[in-house]
Amino acid sequence: MYPLLATLSLIALELLYFLLAKKFNIVDRPNERSSHRKPVLLGAGVIFYIAILFYSLTHGMAYPYFVIGLSILAIVSYVDDIKPLPSSIRLFAQMAALLFSFWGDIHSIEVWQIVLLLIVFAGILNVYNFMDGINGMLAAYSLVVVGTFGYLELFVIHFVDIELLATLFVSILVFGFFNFRTKARCFSGDVGSISMGLIILFLLVRYVKAMPEPGMSVSLLCFIIVFLADGVLTVAKRFLSGRNILEAHREHAYETMVNELGIPHLYVSSGYALTQLLISIGYIIVADKNLYTLLVAVALVVVYGLFFFYCNKKGKLPTVH
């Protein structure tokens, strides 16, 4: 009964949001950094937050600290979608959200470890945030990541309620139905992409806690390594060339594929999702997971470098800011 109720509720709530967004003209208007040309409804990714909230309310306020943290992040991000906020407020909200979400996991470790985790986690949140610029990217990639966690929960080790994963998976399908299109009907907005980033981090931490071999915890980044590598290497490239790493841009590999090489959005989105799926399957199969993760990371660095070398030779490098 719950799966049907959750599915129908999420579909209805997404459609209701569309009506409200149209009524109040909540749209993403393209600028020089955009990968689209026409205004598109913005903030539809709020359905990811609603899915977690719906699950929690129907399961006796499950995971209360995480829900509080996610609520802080979703509310501030949605306000920022409508009227941009100072970066200091956004960063403060991210730190507060992370502290609440993982308080039960970090309150017993050293202060320097907490600071390091907050920096790494905040970086991952902001890397995930960039996905929304390409049609279908956030939906396709998140389906793979959440689906992988679903497999691990069902067949490897129990670490989270499968109904939470199922509810989240449905919300991604609902959003993807309107976003995974040549002409997207909506974008998730920061409220969707950053919230999804926090949700993925929550699932990663839950899985780490359940693992019998904690030494493999870093290797679990393999489950998001394609997008993580693109984000980290792009930041490194901008830093080494003397540009402001905090300034908005469109220099990621996937943006270059769409904007400079003219590859269709859905091809790029599908390619990233499929690559991540194959890497995740390999991770589950191989015995030495740390070595596998290292080899995958090295391979992605090489591919990234060769890709931009090719773009440079062809005169297809993105405009820098």
NORQUI-V812698 format. One record per helix or strand. SS is the DSSP state (hx for helix, st for strand). FROM is the first residue (numbers start at 1). LEN is the number of residues. If there is no record, write none. Layout:
# NORQUI-V812698
<<SS;FROM;LEN> <SS;FROM;LEN>>
This chain:
# NORQUI-V812698
<<hx;2;22> <st;27;2> <st;40;2> <hx;46;13> <hx;64;19> <hx;87;15> <hx;103;4> <hx;111;23> <hx;137;19> <hx;162;18> <st;186;1> <hx;189;22> <hx;214;3> <hx;218;23> <hx;253;7> <hx;265;21> <hx;289;25>>
